[in-house]
Amino acid sequence: MIVKCATLDGKAKAFQRGYDLMSGERVWLVLAEGAEAEVDAALSRQRANDPDLWVIEIEDRAGRTLLDEPGL
C-alpha cells in the first residue's frame, strides 16, 4: 500500500511502509516527492511491478497525512 498526499498546488509526496533498521519498528518512508506528475510517474512504475498495489490518495493543502499517528 502506498499513500499519496497531493497539496493541490501541483506538488505531492508518496509514502510506503518500511522498517527502521535501527529500532526494527515499522515506519512510513518517502517513496517519491516533488511535482505531482513526477510522483504519479513513480507510482505508475511501482504499479507495473505490483498489479495488486493499492494507492490511497489524500488531498490536503497543508500536506497532512496523519501517518505519524499511533496505530497507522
CHARMM internal coordinates of N, CA and C (Angstrom, degrees):
IC EDIT
DIST 1 N 1 CA 1.4449
DIST 1 CA 1 C 1.5283
ANGL 1 N 1 CA 1 C 108.43
DIST 1 C 2 N 1.3053
ANGL 1 CA 1 C 2 N 114.66
DIHE 1 N 1 CA 1 C 2 N 139.67
DIST 2 N 2 CA 1.4561
ANGL 1 C 2 N 2 CA 122.11
DIHE 1 CA 1 C 2 N 2 CA 176.27
DIST 2 CA 2 C 1.5190
ANGL 2 N 2 CA 2 C 107.97
DIHE 1 C 2 N 2 CA 2 C -124.80
DIST 2 C 3 N 1.3155
ANGL 2 CA 2 C 3 N 116.56
DIHE 2 N 2 CA 2 C 3 N 141.93
DIST 3 N 3 CA 1.4585
ANGL 2 C 3 N 3 CA 122.36
DIHE 2 CA 2 C 3 N 3 CA 175.57
DIST 3 CA 3 C 1.5223
ANGL 3 N 3 CA 3 C 107.52
DIHE 2 C 3 N 3 CA 3 C -113.04
DIST 3 C 4 N 1.3280
ANGL 3 CA 3 C 4 N 115.61
DIHE 3 N 3 CA 3 C 4 N 123.37
DIST 4 N 4 CA 1.4660
ANGL 3 C 4 N 4 CA 121.40
DIHE 3 CA 3 C 4 N 4 CA 177.96
DIST 4 CA 4 C 1.5217
ANGL 4 N 4 CA 4 C 107.99
DIHE 3 C 4 N 4 CA 4 C -109.77
DIST 4 C 5 N 1.3249
ANGL 4 CA 4 C 5 N 115.68
DIHE 4 N 4 CA 4 C 5 N 132.63
DIST 5 N 5 CA 1.4576
ANGL 4 C 5 N 5 CA 120.84
DIHE 4 CA 4 C 5 N 5 CA 177.05
DIST 5 CA 5 C 1.5266
ANGL 5 N 5 CA 5 C 108.38
DIHE 4 C 5 N 5 CA 5 C -116.71
DIST 5 C 6 N 1.3292
ANGL 5 CA 5 C 6 N 115.81
DIHE 5 N 5 CA 5 C 6 N 113.65
DIST 6 N 6 CA 1.4624
ANGL 5 C 6 N 6 CA 122.09
DIHE 5 CA 5 C 6 N 6 CA 176.69
DIST 6 CA 6 C 1.5213
ANGL 6 N 6 CA 6 C 108.25
DIHE 5 C 6 N 6 CA 6 C -97.64
DIST 6 C 7 N 1.3303
ANGL 6 CA 6 C 7 N 116.60
DIHE 6 N 6 CA 6 C 7 N 130.35
DIST 7 N 7 CA 1.4666
ANGL 6 C 7 N 7 CA 120.72
DIHE 6 CA 6 C 7 N 7 CA -177.25
DIST 7 CA 7 C 1.5300
ANGL 7 N 7 CA 7 C 112.78
DIHE 6 C 7 N 7 CA 7 C -94.14
DIST 7 C 8 N 1.3182
ANGL 7 CA 7 C 8 N 116.77
DIHE 7 N 7 CA 7 C 8 N 9.26
DIST 8 N 8 CA 1.4685
ANGL 7 C 8 N 8 CA 123.42
DIHE 7 CA 7 C 8 N 8 CA 174.60
DIST 8 CA 8 C 1.5233
ANGL 8 N 8 CA 8 C 113.30
DIHE 7 C 8 N 8 CA 8 C 64.12
DIST 8 C 9 N 1.3259
ANGL 8 CA 8 C 9 N 117.11
DIHE 8 N 8 CA 8 C 9 N 19.34
DIST 9 N 9 CA 1.4666
ANGL 8 C 9 N 9 CA 121.50
DIHE 8 CA 8 C 9 N 9 CA 175.34
DIST 9 CA 9 C 1.5290
ANGL 9 N 9 CA 9 C 110.48
DIHE 8 C 9 N 9 CA 9 C -124.82
DIST 9 C 10 N 1.3352
ANGL 9 CA 9 C 10 N 115.77
DIHE 9 N 9 CA 9 C 10 N 20.09
DIST 10 N 10 CA 1.4585
ANGL 9 C 10 N 10 CA 120.78
DIHE 9 CA 9 C 10 N 10 CA -179.64
DIST 10 CA 10 C 1.5162
ANGL 10 N 10 CA 10 C 113.84
DIHE 9 C 10 N 10 CA 10 C 91.23
DIST 10 C 11 N 1.3222
ANGL 10 CA 10 C 11 N 117.08
DIHE 10 N 10 CA 10 C 11 N 2.22
DIST 11 N 11 CA 1.4605
ANGL 10 C 11 N 11 CA 121.14
DIHE 10 CA 10 C 11 N 11 CA -179.83
DIST 11 CA 11 C 1.5276
ANGL 11 N 11 CA 11 C 109.77
DIHE 10 C 11 N 11 CA 11 C -117.49
DIST 11 C 12 N 1.3388
ANGL 11 CA 11 C 12 N 114.96
DIHE 11 N 11 CA 11 C 12 N 158.06
DIST 12 N 12 CA 1.4588
ANGL 11 C 12 N 12 CA 120.19
DIHE 11 CA 11 C 12 N 12 CA -179.80
DIST 12 CA 12 C 1.5169
ANGL 12 N 12 CA 12 C 109.41
DIHE 11 C 12 N 12 CA 12 C -157.32
DIST 12 C 13 N 1.3295
ANGL 12 CA 12 C 13 N 114.16
DIHE 12 N 12 CA 12 C 13 N 167.21
DIST 13 N 13 CA 1.4587
ANGL 12 C 13 N 13 CA 121.59
DIHE 12 CA 12 C 13 N 13 CA 177.09
DIST 13 CA 13 C 1.5240
ANGL 13 N 13 CA 13 C 106.65
DIHE 12 C 13 N 13 CA 13 C -143.24
DIST 13 C 14 N 1.3336
ANGL 13 CA 13 C 14 N 116.52
DIHE 13 N 13 CA 13 C 14 N 137.64
DIST 14 N 14 CA 1.4659
ANGL 13 C 14 N 14 CA 121.55
DIHE 13 CA 13 C 14 N 14 CA 178.71
DIST 14 CA 14 C 1.5207
ANGL 14 N 14 CA 14 C 108.91
DIHE 13 C 14 N 14 CA 14 C -117.48
DIST 14 C 15 N 1.3258
ANGL 14 CA 14 C 15 N 115.55
DIHE 14 N 14 CA 14 C 15 N 138.96
DIST 15 N 15 CA 1.4621
ANGL 14 C 15 N 15 CA 122.55
DIHE 14 CA 14 C 15 N 15 CA -177.61
DIST 15 CA 15 C 1.5171
ANGL 15 N 15 CA 15 C 109.99
DIHE 14 C 15 N 15 CA 15 C -122.24
DIST 15 C 16 N 1.3252
ANGL 15 CA 15 C 16 N 116.29
DIHE 15 N 15 CA 15 C 16 N 146.96
DIST 16 N 16 CA 1.4594
ANGL 15 C 16 N 16 CA 121.30
DIHE 15 CA 15 C 16 N 16 CA 172.12
DIST 16 CA 16 C 1.5212
ANGL 16 N 16 CA 16 C 108.90
DIHE 15 C 16 N 16 CA 16 C -135.11
DIST 16 C 17 N 1.3202
ANGL 16 CA 16 C 17 N 115.30
DIHE 16 N 16 CA 16 C 17 N 158.05
DIST 17 N 17 CA 1.4619
ANGL 16 C 17 N 17 CA 119.92
DIHE 16 CA 16 C 17 N 17 CA 179.87
DIST 17 CA 17 C 1.5136
ANGL 17 N 17 CA 17 C 110.20
DIHE 16 C 17 N 17 CA 17 C -77.19
DIST 17 C 18 N 1.3112
ANGL 17 CA 17 C 18 N 114.94
DIHE 17 N 17 CA 17 C 18 N 141.54
DIST 18 N 18 CA 1.4504
ANGL 17 C 18 N 18 CA 121.55
DIHE 17 CA 17 C 18 N 18 CA 176.94
DIST 18 CA 18 C 1.5152
ANGL 18 N 18 CA 18 C 109.25
DIHE 17 C 18 N 18 CA 18 C -152.57
DIST 18 C 19 N 1.3137
ANGL 18 CA 18 C 19 N 115.67
DIHE 18 N 18 CA 18 C 19 N -172.25
DIST 19 N 19 CA 1.4617
ANGL 18 C 19 N 19 CA 121.59
DIHE 18 CA 18 C 19 N 19 CA -179.98
DIST 19 CA 19 C 1.5158
ANGL 19 N 19 CA 19 C 110.43
DIHE 18 C 19 N 19 CA 19 C -116.37
DIST 19 C 20 N 1.3072
ANGL 19 CA 19 C 20 N 115.77
DIHE 19 N 19 CA 19 C 20 N 139.76
DIST 20 N 20 CA 1.4564
ANGL 19 C 20 N 20 CA 121.49
DIHE 19 CA 19 C 20 N 20 CA 168.66
DIST 20 CA 20 C 1.5206
ANGL 20 N 20 CA 20 C 105.13
DIHE 19 C 20 N 20 CA 20 C -83.05
DIST 20 C 21 N 1.3213
ANGL 20 CA 20 C 21 N 116.11
DIHE 20 N 20 CA 20 C 21 N 112.25
DIST 21 N 21 CA 1.4583
ANGL 20 C 21 N 21 CA 120.28
DIHE 20 CA 20 C 21 N 21 CA -174.79
DIST 21 CA 21 C 1.5261
ANGL 21 N 21 CA 21 C 112.71
DIHE 20 C 21 N 21 CA 21 C -65.72
DIST 21 C 22 N 1.3046
ANGL 21 CA 21 C 22 N 117.84
DIHE 21 N 21 CA 21 C 22 N -25.59
DIST 22 N 22 CA 1.4660
ANGL 21 C 22 N 22 CA 120.52
DIHE 21 CA 21 C 22 N 22 CA 179.68
DIST 22 CA 22 C 1.5355
ANGL 22 N 22 CA 22 C 111.94
DIHE 21 C 22 N 22 CA 22 C -73.94
DIST 22 C 23 N 1.3314
ANGL 22 CA 22 C 23 N 116.20
DIHE 22 N 22 CA 22 C 23 N -41.58
DIST 23 N 23 CA 1.4683
ANGL 22 C 23 N 23 CA 119.22
DIHE 22 CA 22 C 23 N 23 CA -176.65
DIST 23 CA 23 C 1.5230
ANGL 23 N 23 CA 23 C 112.92
DIHE 22 C 23 N 23 CA 23 C -102.83
DIST 23 C 24 N 1.3361
ANGL 23 CA 23 C 24 N 117.05
DIHE 23 N 23 CA 23 C 24 N -19.25
DIST 24 N 24 CA 1.4554
ANGL 23 C 24 N 24 CA 120.64
DIHE 23 CA 23 C 24 N 24 CA -176.96
DIST 24 CA 24 C 1.5133
ANGL 24 N 24 CA 24 C 113.62
DIHE 23 C 24 N 24 CA 24 C 79.94
DIST 24 C 25 N 1.3325
ANGL 24 CA 24 C 25 N 117.33
DIHE 24 N 24 CA 24 C 25 N 4.72
DIST 25 N 25 CA 1.4610
ANGL 24 C 25 N 25 CA 121.27
DIHE 24 CA 24 C 25 N 25 CA -178.84
DIST 25 CA 25 C 1.5174
ANGL 25 N 25 CA 25 C 111.00
DIHE 24 C 25 N 25 CA 25 C -86.42
DIST 25 C 26 N 1.3246
ANGL 25 CA 25 C 26 N 115.15
DIHE 25 N 25 CA 25 C 26 N 153.98
DIST 26 N 26 CA 1.4729
ANGL 25 C 26 N 26 CA 120.68
DIHE 25 CA 25 C 26 N 26 CA 175.66
DIST 26 CA 26 C 1.5250
ANGL 26 N 26 CA 26 C 108.26
DIHE 25 C 26 N 26 CA 26 C -78.42
DIST 26 C 27 N 1.3234
ANGL 26 CA 26 C 27 N 115.59
DIHE 26 N 26 CA 26 C 27 N 136.33
DIST 27 N 27 CA 1.4631
ANGL 26 C 27 N 27 CA 122.08
DIHE 26 CA 26 C 27 N 27 CA -179.90
DIST 27 CA 27 C 1.5211
ANGL 27 N 27 CA 27 C 108.77
DIHE 26 C 27 N 27 CA 27 C -138.18
DIST 27 C 28 N 1.3196
ANGL 27 CA 27 C 28 N 115.90
DIHE 27 N 27 CA 27 C 28 N 163.60
DIST 28 N 28 CA 1.4570
ANGL 27 C 28 N 28 CA 121.94
DIHE 27 CA 27 C 28 N 28 CA 174.00
DIST 28 CA 28 C 1.5229
ANGL 28 N 28 CA 28 C 107.71
DIHE 27 C 28 N 28 CA 28 C -93.72
DIST 28 C 29 N 1.3258
ANGL 28 CA 28 C 29 N 116.56
DIHE 28 N 28 CA 28 C 29 N 123.71
DIST 29 N 29 CA 1.4626
ANGL 28 C 29 N 29 CA 122.90
DIHE 28 CA 28 C 29 N 29 CA -179.16
DIST 29 CA 29 C 1.5165
ANGL 29 N 29 CA 29 C 109.62
DIHE 28 C 29 N 29 CA 29 C -109.03
DIST 29 C 30 N 1.3390
ANGL 29 CA 29 C 30 N 116.54
DIHE 29 N 29 CA 29 C 30 N 145.87
DIST 30 N 30 CA 1.4613
ANGL 29 C 30 N 30 CA 120.86
DIHE 29 CA 29 C 30 N 30 CA 177.23
DIST 30 CA 30 C 1.5237
ANGL 30 N 30 CA 30 C 108.25
DIHE 29 C 30 N 30 CA 30 C -75.50
DIST 30 C 31 N 1.3256
ANGL 30 CA 30 C 31 N 115.67
DIHE 30 N 30 CA 30 C 31 N 121.46
DIST 31 N 31 CA 1.4590
ANGL 30 C 31 N 31 CA 122.44
DIHE 30 CA 30 C 31 N 31 CA 177.82
DIST 31 CA 31 C 1.5218
ANGL 31 N 31 CA 31 C 110.70
DIHE 30 C 31 N 31 CA 31 C -89.03
DIST 31 C 32 N 1.3230
ANGL 31 CA 31 C 32 N 116.40
DIHE 31 N 31 CA 31 C 32 N -42.80
DIST 32 N 32 CA 1.4627
ANGL 31 C 32 N 32 CA 122.23
DIHE 31 CA 31 C 32 N 32 CA -179.18
DIST 32 CA 32 C 1.5166
ANGL 32 N 32 CA 32 C 108.24
DIHE 31 C 32 N 32 CA 32 C -153.03
DIST 32 C 33 N 1.3330
ANGL 32 CA 32 C 33 N 114.97
DIHE 32 N 32 CA 32 C 33 N 150.16
DIST 33 N 33 CA 1.4644
ANGL 32 C 33 N 33 CA 120.29
DIHE 32 CA 32 C 33 N 33 CA -177.98
DIST 33 CA 33 C 1.5172
ANGL 33 N 33 CA 33 C 108.34
DIHE 32 C 33 N 33 CA 33 C -153.79
DIST 33 C 34 N 1.3314
ANGL 33 CA 33 C 34 N 116.74
DIHE 33 N 33 CA 33 C 34 N 141.08
DIST 34 N 34 CA 1.4603
ANGL 33 C 34 N 34 CA 120.52
DIHE 33 CA 33 C 34 N 34 CA 177.17
DIST 34 CA 34 C 1.5065
ANGL 34 N 34 CA 34 C 110.73
DIHE 33 C 34 N 34 CA 34 C 138.14
DIST 34 C 35 N 1.3306
ANGL 34 CA 34 C 35 N 115.29
DIHE 34 N 34 CA 34 C 35 N -144.19
DIST 35 N 35 CA 1.4570
ANGL 34 C 35 N 35 CA 120.98
DIHE 34 CA 34 C 35 N 35 CA 178.96
DIST 35 CA 35 C 1.5294
ANGL 35 N 35 CA 35 C 109.18
DIHE 34 C 35 N 35 CA 35 C -60.19
DIST 35 C 36 N 1.3203
ANGL 35 CA 35 C 36 N 116.44
DIHE 35 N 35 CA 35 C 36 N 138.97
DIST 36 N 36 CA 1.4615
ANGL 35 C 36 N 36 CA 120.04
DIHE 35 CA 35 C 36 N 36 CA -175.66
DIST 36 CA 36 C 1.5266
ANGL 36 N 36 CA 36 C 111.80
DIHE 35 C 36 N 36 CA 36 C -59.06
DIST 36 C 37 N 1.3294
ANGL 36 CA 36 C 37 N 117.75
DIHE 36 N 36 CA 36 C 37 N -36.27
DIST 37 N 37 CA 1.4634
ANGL 36 C 37 N 37 CA 120.32
DIHE 36 CA 36 C 37 N 37 CA 178.71
DIST 37 CA 37 C 1.5277
ANGL 37 N 37 CA 37 C 111.21
DIHE 36 C 37 N 37 CA 37 C -63.14
DIST 37 C 38 N 1.3303
ANGL 37 CA 37 C 38 N 117.22
DIHE 37 N 37 CA 37 C 38 N -37.33
DIST 38 N 38 CA 1.4650
ANGL 37 C 38 N 38 CA 120.57
DIHE 37 CA 37 C 38 N 38 CA 178.25
DIST 38 CA 38 C 1.5233
ANGL 38 N 38 CA 38 C 111.23
DIHE 37 C 38 N 38 CA 38 C -70.22
DIST 38 C 39 N 1.3150
ANGL 38 CA 38 C 39 N 117.12
DIHE 38 N 38 CA 38 C 39 N -38.44
DIST 39 N 39 CA 1.4658
ANGL 38 C 39 N 39 CA 121.15
DIHE 38 CA 38 C 39 N 39 CA 177.35
DIST 39 CA 39 C 1.5231
ANGL 39 N 39 CA 39 C 109.05
DIHE 38 C 39 N 39 CA 39 C -65.36
DIST 39 C 40 N 1.3338
ANGL 39 CA 39 C 40 N 117.62
DIHE 39 N 39 CA 39 C 40 N -43.20
DIST 40 N 40 CA 1.4634
ANGL 39 C 40 N 40 CA 120.89
DIHE 39 CA 39 C 40 N 40 CA 178.18
DIST 40 CA 40 C 1.5316
ANGL 40 N 40 CA 40 C 110.96
DIHE 39 C 40 N 40 CA 40 C -61.94
DIST 40 C 41 N 1.3358
ANGL 40 CA 40 C 41 N 117.82
DIHE 40 N 40 CA 40 C 41 N -37.57
DIST 41 N 41 CA 1.4640
ANGL 40 C 41 N 41 CA 121.15
DIHE 40 CA 40 C 41 N 41 CA 177.67
DIST 41 CA 41 C 1.5238
ANGL 41 N 41 CA 41 C 110.69
DIHE 40 C 41 N 41 CA 41 C -64.45
DIST 41 C 42 N 1.3281
ANGL 41 CA 41 C 42 N 117.19
DIHE 41 N 41 CA 41 C 42 N -40.44
DIST 42 N 42 CA 1.4642
ANGL 41 C 42 N 42 CA 121.06
DIHE 41 CA 41 C 42 N 42 CA 177.46
DIST 42 CA 42 C 1.5260
ANGL 42 N 42 CA 42 C 110.57
DIHE 41 C 42 N 42 CA 42 C -63.99
DIST 42 C 43 N 1.3280
ANGL 42 CA 42 C 43 N 117.11
DIHE 42 N 42 CA 42 C 43 N -39.13
DIST 43 N 43 CA 1.4613
ANGL 42 C 43 N 43 CA 120.83
DIHE 42 CA 42 C 43 N 43 CA 178.65
DIST 43 CA 43 C 1.5244
ANGL 43 N 43 CA 43 C 110.72
DIHE 42 C 43 N 43 CA 43 C -67.99
DIST 43 C 44 N 1.3194
ANGL 43 CA 43 C 44 N 117.57
DIHE 43 N 43 CA 43 C 44 N -35.70
DIST 44 N 44 CA 1.4676
ANGL 43 C 44 N 44 CA 121.20
DIHE 43 CA 43 C 44 N 44 CA 176.45
DIST 44 CA 44 C 1.5238
ANGL 44 N 44 CA 44 C 110.94
DIHE 43 C 44 N 44 CA 44 C -63.36
DIST 44 C 45 N 1.3346
ANGL 44 CA 44 C 45 N 116.55
DIHE 44 N 44 CA 44 C 45 N -39.67
DIST 45 N 45 CA 1.4674
ANGL 44 C 45 N 45 CA 119.72
DIHE 44 CA 44 C 45 N 45 CA 177.09
DIST 45 CA 45 C 1.5264
ANGL 45 N 45 CA 45 C 110.67
DIHE 44 C 45 N 45 CA 45 C -65.04
DIST 45 C 46 N 1.3227
ANGL 45 CA 45 C 46 N 116.90
DIHE 45 N 45 CA 45 C 46 N -40.16
DIST 46 N 46 CA 1.4637
ANGL 45 C 46 N 46 CA 120.56
DIHE 45 CA 45 C 46 N 46 CA 177.47
DIST 46 CA 46 C 1.5336
ANGL 46 N 46 CA 46 C 110.30
DIHE 45 C 46 N 46 CA 46 C -63.48
DIST 46 C 47 N 1.3328
ANGL 46 CA 46 C 47 N 116.10
DIHE 46 N 46 CA 46 C 47 N -41.77
DIST 47 N 47 CA 1.4639
ANGL 46 C 47 N 47 CA 121.20
DIHE 46 CA 46 C 47 N 47 CA -179.10
DIST 47 CA 47 C 1.5244
ANGL 47 N 47 CA 47 C 111.22
DIHE 46 C 47 N 47 CA 47 C -65.39
DIST 47 C 48 N 1.3278
ANGL 47 CA 47 C 48 N 117.66
DIHE 47 N 47 CA 47 C 48 N -32.26
DIST 48 N 48 CA 1.4669
ANGL 47 C 48 N 48 CA 121.06
DIHE 47 CA 47 C 48 N 48 CA 177.90
DIST 48 CA 48 C 1.5267
ANGL 48 N 48 CA 48 C 110.69
DIHE 47 C 48 N 48 CA 48 C -63.87
DIST 48 C 49 N 1.3353
ANGL 48 CA 48 C 49 N 117.16
DIHE 48 N 48 CA 48 C 49 N -31.76
DIST 49 N 49 CA 1.4601
ANGL 48 C 49 N 49 CA 121.79
DIHE 48 CA 48 C 49 N 49 CA 178.98
DIST 49 CA 49 C 1.5248
ANGL 49 N 49 CA 49 C 112.82
DIHE 48 C 49 N 49 CA 49 C -85.80
DIST 49 C 50 N 1.3259
ANGL 49 CA 49 C 50 N 117.04
DIHE 49 N 49 CA 49 C 50 N -22.39
DIST 50 N 50 CA 1.4641
ANGL 49 C 50 N 50 CA 121.04
DIHE 49 CA 49 C 50 N 50 CA -176.59
DIST 50 CA 50 C 1.5282
ANGL 50 N 50 CA 50 C 109.18
DIHE 49 C 50 N 50 CA 50 C -140.60
DIST 50 C 51 N 1.3355
ANGL 50 CA 50 C 51 N 117.47
DIHE 50 N 50 CA 50 C 51 N 91.82
DIST 51 N 51 CA 1.4667
ANGL 50 C 51 N 51 CA 119.42
DIHE 50 CA 50 C 51 N 51 CA -177.21
DIST 51 CA 51 C 1.5263
ANGL 51 N 51 CA 51 C 113.70
DIHE 50 C 51 N 51 CA 51 C -65.86
DIST 51 C 52 N 1.3314
ANGL 51 CA 51 C 52 N 118.17
DIHE 51 N 51 CA 51 C 52 N -14.63
DIST 52 N 52 CA 1.4670
ANGL 51 C 52 N 52 CA 121.41
DIHE 51 CA 51 C 52 N 52 CA 178.04
DIST 52 CA 52 C 1.5254
ANGL 52 N 52 CA 52 C 112.53
DIHE 51 C 52 N 52 CA 52 C -92.89
DIST 52 C 53 N 1.3204
ANGL 52 CA 52 C 53 N 116.95
DIHE 52 N 52 CA 52 C 53 N 9.76
DIST 53 N 53 CA 1.4612
ANGL 52 C 53 N 53 CA 121.75
DIHE 52 CA 52 C 53 N 53 CA -177.00
DIST 53 CA 53 C 1.5257
ANGL 53 N 53 CA 53 C 111.25
DIHE 52 C 53 N 53 CA 53 C -63.96
DIST 53 C 54 N 1.3156
ANGL 53 CA 53 C 54 N 115.25
DIHE 53 N 53 CA 53 C 54 N 132.63
DIST 54 N 54 CA 1.4598
ANGL 53 C 54 N 54 CA 121.61
DIHE 53 CA 53 C 54 N 54 CA 174.32
DIST 54 CA 54 C 1.5196
ANGL 54 N 54 CA 54 C 108.32
DIHE 53 C 54 N 54 CA 54 C -101.63
DIST 54 C 55 N 1.3275
ANGL 54 CA 54 C 55 N 116.34
DIHE 54 N 54 CA 54 C 55 N 133.19
DIST 55 N 55 CA 1.4638
ANGL 54 C 55 N 55 CA 121.89
DIHE 54 CA 54 C 55 N 55 CA 175.58
DIST 55 CA 55 C 1.5215
ANGL 55 N 55 CA 55 C 107.14
DIHE 54 C 55 N 55 CA 55 C -122.56
DIST 55 C 56 N 1.3147
ANGL 55 CA 55 C 56 N 115.74
DIHE 55 N 55 CA 55 C 56 N 120.88
DIST 56 N 56 CA 1.4572
ANGL 55 C 56 N 56 CA 121.80
DIHE 55 CA 55 C 56 N 56 CA 175.95
DIST 56 CA 56 C 1.5211
ANGL 56 N 56 CA 56 C 106.74
DIHE 55 C 56 N 56 CA 56 C -102.74
DIST 56 C 57 N 1.3216
ANGL 56 CA 56 C 57 N 116.67
DIHE 56 N 56 CA 56 C 57 N 123.78
DIST 57 N 57 CA 1.4624
ANGL 56 C 57 N 57 CA 120.31
DIHE 56 CA 56 C 57 N 57 CA -177.71
DIST 57 CA 57 C 1.5220
ANGL 57 N 57 CA 57 C 110.11
DIHE 56 C 57 N 57 CA 57 C -108.10
DIST 57 C 58 N 1.3194
ANGL 57 CA 57 C 58 N 113.83
DIHE 57 N 57 CA 57 C 58 N 130.79
DIST 58 N 58 CA 1.4593
ANGL 57 C 58 N 58 CA 122.46
DIHE 57 CA 57 C 58 N 58 CA 178.09
DIST 58 CA 58 C 1.5277
ANGL 58 N 58 CA 58 C 107.20
DIHE 57 C 58 N 58 CA 58 C -114.58
DIST 58 C 59 N 1.3071
ANGL 58 CA 58 C 59 N 117.17
DIHE 58 N 58 CA 58 C 59 N 137.04
DIST 59 N 59 CA 1.4599
ANGL 58 C 59 N 59 CA 121.64
DIHE 58 CA 58 C 59 N 59 CA 173.52
DIST 59 CA 59 C 1.5217
ANGL 59 N 59 CA 59 C 107.58
DIHE 58 C 59 N 59 CA 59 C -113.62
DIST 59 C 60 N 1.3191
ANGL 59 CA 59 C 60 N 115.64
DIHE 59 N 59 CA 59 C 60 N 115.78
DIST 60 N 60 CA 1.4572
ANGL 59 C 60 N 60 CA 120.61
DIHE 59 CA 59 C 60 N 60 CA -179.20
DIST 60 CA 60 C 1.5279
ANGL 60 N 60 CA 60 C 108.36
DIHE 59 C 60 N 60 CA 60 C -150.54
DIST 60 C 61 N 1.3076
ANGL 60 CA 60 C 61 N 117.27
DIHE 60 N 60 CA 60 C 61 N 120.15
DIST 61 N 61 CA 1.4748
ANGL 60 C 61 N 61 CA 121.25
DIHE 60 CA 60 C 61 N 61 CA -177.10
DIST 61 CA 61 C 1.5267
ANGL 61 N 61 CA 61 C 112.43
DIHE 60 C 61 N 61 CA 61 C -59.16
DIST 61 C 62 N 1.3257
ANGL 61 CA 61 C 62 N 117.23
DIHE 61 N 61 CA 61 C 62 N -29.96
DIST 62 N 62 CA 1.4693
ANGL 61 C 62 N 62 CA 121.03
DIHE 61 CA 61 C 62 N 62 CA -179.36
DIST 62 CA 62 C 1.5249
ANGL 62 N 62 CA 62 C 111.87
DIHE 61 C 62 N 62 CA 62 C -88.10
DIST 62 C 63 N 1.3259
ANGL 62 CA 62 C 63 N 118.46
DIHE 62 N 62 CA 62 C 63 N -5.28
DIST 63 N 63 CA 1.4522
ANGL 62 C 63 N 63 CA 121.65
DIHE 62 CA 62 C 63 N 63 CA 178.76
DIST 63 CA 63 C 1.5163
ANGL 63 N 63 CA 63 C 114.05
DIHE 62 C 63 N 63 CA 63 C 77.10
DIST 63 C 64 N 1.3358
ANGL 63 CA 63 C 64 N 117.19
DIHE 63 N 63 CA 63 C 64 N 20.29
DIST 64 N 64 CA 1.4677
ANGL 63 C 64 N 64 CA 120.55
DIHE 63 CA 63 C 64 N 64 CA -179.71
DIST 64 CA 64 C 1.5300
ANGL 64 N 64 CA 64 C 109.87
DIHE 63 C 64 N 64 CA 64 C -77.20
DIST 64 C 65 N 1.3310
ANGL 64 CA 64 C 65 N 114.87
DIHE 64 N 64 CA 64 C 65 N 134.94
DIST 65 N 65 CA 1.4637
ANGL 64 C 65 N 65 CA 120.64
DIHE 64 CA 64 C 65 N 65 CA 177.52
DIST 65 CA 65 C 1.5176
ANGL 65 N 65 CA 65 C 112.87
DIHE 64 C 65 N 65 CA 65 C -120.44
DIST 65 C 66 N 1.3070
ANGL 65 CA 65 C 66 N 117.96
DIHE 65 N 65 CA 65 C 66 N -21.20
DIST 66 N 66 CA 1.4605
ANGL 65 C 66 N 66 CA 125.14
DIHE 65 CA 65 C 66 N 66 CA -175.53
DIST 66 CA 66 C 1.5256
ANGL 66 N 66 CA 66 C 112.27
DIHE 65 C 66 N 66 CA 66 C 65.58
DIST 66 C 67 N 1.3367
ANGL 66 CA 66 C 67 N 117.95
DIHE 66 N 66 CA 66 C 67 N 13.96
DIST 67 N 67 CA 1.4580
ANGL 66 C 67 N 67 CA 121.08
DIHE 66 CA 66 C 67 N 67 CA -179.94
DIST 67 CA 67 C 1.5269
ANGL 67 N 67 CA 67 C 112.70
DIHE 66 C 67 N 67 CA 67 C -67.88
DIST 67 C 68 N 1.3092
ANGL 67 CA 67 C 68 N 116.67
DIHE 67 N 67 CA 67 C 68 N -18.84
DIST 68 N 68 CA 1.4650
ANGL 67 C 68 N 68 CA 119.73
DIHE 67 CA 67 C 68 N 68 CA 179.18
DIST 68 CA 68 C 1.5244
ANGL 68 N 68 CA 68 C 112.56
DIHE 67 C 68 N 68 CA 68 C -87.51
DIST 68 C 69 N 1.3348
ANGL 68 CA 68 C 69 N 116.79
DIHE 68 N 68 CA 68 C 69 N 2.55
DIST 69 N 69 CA 1.4561
ANGL 68 C 69 N 69 CA 120.72
DIHE 68 CA 68 C 69 N 69 CA 178.38
DIST 69 CA 69 C 1.5272
ANGL 69 N 69 CA 69 C 110.69
DIHE 68 C 69 N 69 CA 69 C -76.41
DIST 69 C 70 N 1.3216
ANGL 69 CA 69 C 70 N 118.08
DIHE 69 N 69 CA 69 C 70 N 147.14
DIST 70 N 70 CA 1.4699
ANGL 69 C 70 N 70 CA 120.28
DIHE 69 CA 69 C 70 N 70 CA 177.92
DIST 70 CA 70 C 1.5198
ANGL 70 N 70 CA 70 C 111.28
DIHE 69 C 70 N 70 CA 70 C -57.33
DIST 70 C 71 N 1.3240
ANGL 70 CA 70 C 71 N 115.85
DIHE 70 N 70 CA 70 C 71 N 138.50
DIST 71 N 71 CA 1.4609
ANGL 70 C 71 N 71 CA 121.17
DIHE 70 CA 70 C 71 N 71 CA 178.00
DIST 71 CA 71 C 1.4977
ANGL 71 N 71 CA 71 C 114.74
DIHE 70 C 71 N 71 CA 71 C 94.04
DIST 71 C 72 N 1.3178
ANGL 71 CA 71 C 72 N 116.76
DIHE 71 N 71 CA 71 C 72 N -11.24
DIST 72 N 72 CA 1.4624
ANGL 71 C 72 N 72 CA 118.52
DIHE 71 CA 71 C 72 N 72 CA 179.43
DIST 72 CA 72 C 1.5004
ANGL 72 N 72 CA 72 C 108.47
DIHE 71 C 72 N 72 CA 72 C -103.22
END
COOR INIT
IC SEED 1 N 1 CA 1 C
IC BUILD
